Amino acid sequence: MSNPLVRLGQLGQSPWLDYITRDLLSSGRLARMIREDGLLGMTSNPTIFEKAISGSEDYDEDIRTLLAGGQPAADIFDATSVTDVQAACDAFRAAYEALDGRDGLVSIEVNPELAHDTEGTIAAAARLWRAVNRPNVMVKIPGTTAGLPAITASLAAGINVNITLLFSVERYGGVIEAFMTGLEQRRAAGHPINRISSVASFFVSRVDGKADPLLDRLPGGSGAELRGKIAIANAAVAYGRFEESLASPRWRALAARGARPQRPLWASTSTKDPRYPDTYYVEALVAGQTVTTLPPETLDAYRDHGRPEARIRRAQAEASRQLQALARLGIDLAGITRELETEGVEKFAVSYRQLLRGIERKAATLAGRQGSGSGR
């Protein structure tokens, strides 16, 4: 039987790894996953980097060197994350070239504390794009209200963009608008648009993490039938919006100039509720022209017992009925997604601050070791 992860690629869905560590890059494990699992990309965020830096000695030498140069924690993080993303981009470069730039992409995130700062985000995206200096890097920009014009400006400047922290179909509509406007502005300025890559990261399981407890509180088990269904229904409606955008005259005009679709990316695919199978959200959302990001444990589970089959049409067929039933029960999906965006921005910012504190602690420890060694 073929590897289920490879089969996802054959069905038109690109498996990406939601994880990055220096050991993964240097040990040959990433190269093996690209070769054997058909892995086609990678994402990173401050939480992943925080665990990698604090949980190993792999970054100690870099921190020592940067510390000796008087670099603050934020600059140390920038330098180490850029180095790792460059190495990952190089690992995926063959896939990027073989697929004519349609895949083999690696994401790096702007400082999440800039989520409500349009100009700051634009400047940070441009700086990271220059620093990594690889054609297959994507810069992650949150899909907040302030993020939308930053998405447009970055795409117009020729930067590959991964729009993150999307929860609502309504906000996703704004992201589609920002994407097309960015390509139109770039084209109007006389620049090519045929090598621009973008994905829109729609967070999945977190929606059930909010909706399921509300359903559980309803009297008489009236919400039981919808338990574990709302996140998938929400994503299925978003996929329908994506397909509608591809049929629009506006998109056809851009496609005629070589533009590539901004693929939906399913994020937060790990199963949080043990009552659901460990591949639950991956299985339900297999669809053409999409990306699925898998943390290591979900990727391992899918490799072991995934059942790849294009199931998005089933989810779409049920989505309208399920979302209408949710509304009749008095549960406000729009309120849930607003809350998730607010919490997501704050959680990413907290992770970033924890990361910087972790670097400061490690730097102090390393400095202490250097001091004690020099006094012998």
LINJONOR-V559785 format. One record per residue. N is the residue number from 1. RES is the residue in one letter. PSI is psi in whole degrees, -180 to 180 (NA if undefined). NEAR is the number of other ideal C-beta (glycine too) atoms within 8 Angstrom. Layout:
n-><N N>
res-><RES RES>
psi-><PSI PSI>
near-><NEAR NEAR>
This chain:
n-><1 2 3 4 5 6 7 8 9 10 11 12 13 14 15 16 17 18 19 20 21 22 23 24 25 26 27 28 29 30 31 32 33 34 35 36 37 38 39 40 41 42 43 44 45 46 47 48 49 50 51 52 53 54 55 56 57 58 59 60 61 62 63 64 65 66 67 68 69 70 71 72 73 74 75 76 77 78 79 80 81 82 83 84 85 86 87 88 89 90 91 92 93 94 95 96 97 98 99 100 101 102 103 104 105 106 107 108 109 110 111 112 113 114 115 116 117 118 119 120 121 122 123 124 125 126 127 128 129 130 131 132 133 134 135 136 137 138 139 140 141 142 143 144 145 146 147 148 149 150 151 152 153 154 155 156 157 158 159 160 161 162 163 164 165 166 167 168 169 170 171 172 173 174 175 176 177 178 179 180 181 182 183 184 185 186 187 188 189 190 191 192 193 194 195 196 197 198 199 200 201 202 203 204 205 206 207 208 209 210 211 212 213 214 215 216 217 218 219 220 221 222 223 224 225 226 227 228 229 230 231 232 233 234 235 236 237 238 239 240 241 242 243 244 245 246 247 248 249 250 251 252 253 254 255 256 257 258 259 260 261 262 263 264 265 266 267 268 269 270 271 272 273 274 275 276 277 278 279 280 281 282 283 284 285 286 287 288 289 290 291 292 293 294 295 296 297 298 299 300 301 302 303 304 305 306 307 308 309 310 311 312 313 314 315 316 317 318 319 320 321 322 323 324 325 326 327 328 329 330 331 332 333 334 335 336 337 338 339 340 341 342 343 344 345 346 347 348 349 350 351 352 353 354 355 356 357 358 359 360 361 362 363 364 365 366 367 368 369 370 371 372 373 374 375 376>
res-><M S N P L V R L G Q L G Q S P W L D Y I T R D L L S S G R L A R M I R E D G L L G M T S N P T I F E K A I S G S E D Y D E D I R T L L A G G Q P A A D I F D A T S V T D V Q A A C D A F R A A Y E A L D G R D G L V S I E V N P E L A H D T E G T I A A A A R L W R A V N R P N V M V K I P G T T A G L P A I T A S L A A G I N V N I T L L F S V E R Y G G V I E A F M T G L E Q R R A A G H P I N R I S S V A S F F V S R V D G K A D P L L D R L P G G S G A E L R G K I A I A N A A V A Y G R F E E S L A S P R W R A L A A R G A R P Q R P L W A S T S T K D P R Y P D T Y Y V E A L V A G Q T V T T L P P E T L D A Y R D H G R P E A R I R R A Q A E A S R Q L Q A L A R L G I D L A G I T R E L E T E G V E K F A V S Y R Q L L R G I E R K A A T L A G R Q G S G S G R>
psi-><137 157 125 -32 -41 -40 -34 -45 -38 -26 0 7 127 120 126 150 128 72 147 132 157 -36 -40 -39 -41 -21 -13 -6 -40 -44 -39 -40 -38 -43 -45 -31 -4 27 134 8 179 145 158 162 169 -33 -43 -45 -37 -45 -38 -44 -44 -24 9 172 7 -23 -1 -42 -41 -44 -42 -48 -47 -35 -40 -27 6 22 136 168 -40 -40 -34 -44 -46 -48 -44 -40 -39 -42 -45 -43 -37 -45 -40 -42 -42 -37 -34 0 -39 -42 -40 -46 -43 -32 16 37 8 -14 -169 38 149 133 143 143 139 159 117 -16 -8 11 -26 21 98 -53 -39 -39 -43 -46 -41 -41 -43 -39 -44 -39 -45 -39 -45 -43 48 139 -20 23 146 141 128 125 130 145 45 173 -44 -25 -27 -51 -27 -35 -49 -49 -40 -44 -41 -28 -2 17 132 134 132 111 124 172 45 130 -33 147 -35 -46 -36 -36 -40 -33 -42 -43 -46 -38 -52 -39 -41 -43 -39 -41 -41 -43 -43 -29 0 15 151 150 5 -11 9 130 142 146 154 111 106 117 132 -73 -26 -27 -45 -31 -27 -41 -40 -45 -34 -40 -38 -27 -11 145 148 17 24 -19 3 -36 -23 -5 130 11 -24 -40 -43 -41 -43 -45 -37 -38 -39 -40 -37 -39 -39 -48 -39 -39 -34 -21 -4 147 -34 -45 -39 -35 -39 -41 -33 -22 10 5 147 145 149 101 142 140 125 112 170 55 -7 148 120 -31 119 -10 -14 151 154 -11 18 -51 -24 -48 -42 -21 30 122 151 151 40 169 142 127 132 124 163 -43 -34 -39 -44 -42 -42 -38 -38 -45 25 151 79 121 137 106 1 -32 -35 -46 -41 -38 -29 -17 -48 -46 -43 -42 -34 -39 -38 -46 -40 -28 -2 16 126 101 -38 -40 -39 -47 -34 -44 -41 -39 -47 -47 -39 -44 -45 -41 -42 -38 -41 -43 -40 -44 -38 -39 -47 -40 -38 -39 -41 -41 -44 -40 -41 -41 -46 -39 -39 -40 -41 -40 -43 -32 -38 -17 -2 NA>
near-><1 5 9 12 14 10 11 16 12 6 11 9 12 12 16 15 16 11 10 14 11 11 9 10 12 8 7 6 8 14 8 8 10 13 6 7 12 11 12 15 14 15 15 15 11 12 9 12 15 12 8 14 15 9 5 10 4 9 12 9 6 11 15 10 8 12 12 6 6 4 8 5 10 8 9 15 14 9 11 14 11 12 9 15 15 11 11 14 14 8 10 16 11 7 11 14 9 7 10 5 10 6 9 14 16 15 13 13 12 12 9 13 7 10 14 7 8 9 6 9 16 11 8 11 15 11 8 13 13 7 8 12 6 11 6 14 15 14 16 15 15 15 16 11 5 11 14 13 9 13 16 13 10 16 17 11 8 7 10 12 15 14 18 12 13 14 14 12 9 7 12 14 9 10 15 13 9 14 16 12 9 15 14 9 11 15 11 6 7 4 7 6 12 8 7 12 11 14 13 16 15 13 13 16 13 13 15 15 10 11 15 12 8 11 13 8 6 10 3 4 5 7 13 7 6 13 10 12 11 15 14 14 13 17 14 14 13 13 14 10 12 14 8 8 10 8 7 8 5 7 13 9 8 13 9 6 9 8 11 9 9 10 12 14 14 15 12 9 15 11 12 7 9 4 4 8 6 9 13 10 15 14 12 11 18 14 12 7 8 14 14 15 13 14 11 8 8 14 13 8 11 15 10 6 7 14 7 8 7 9 11 12 7 8 14 11 6 11 14 7 7 12 13 8 10 12 10 6 11 5 11 7 13 8 7 14 13 9 9 13 13 8 8 13 14 8 8 16 11 8 13 12 9 9 14 11 9 11 13 9 9 13 12 8 8 12 9 8 8 9 8 8 7 6 5 4>
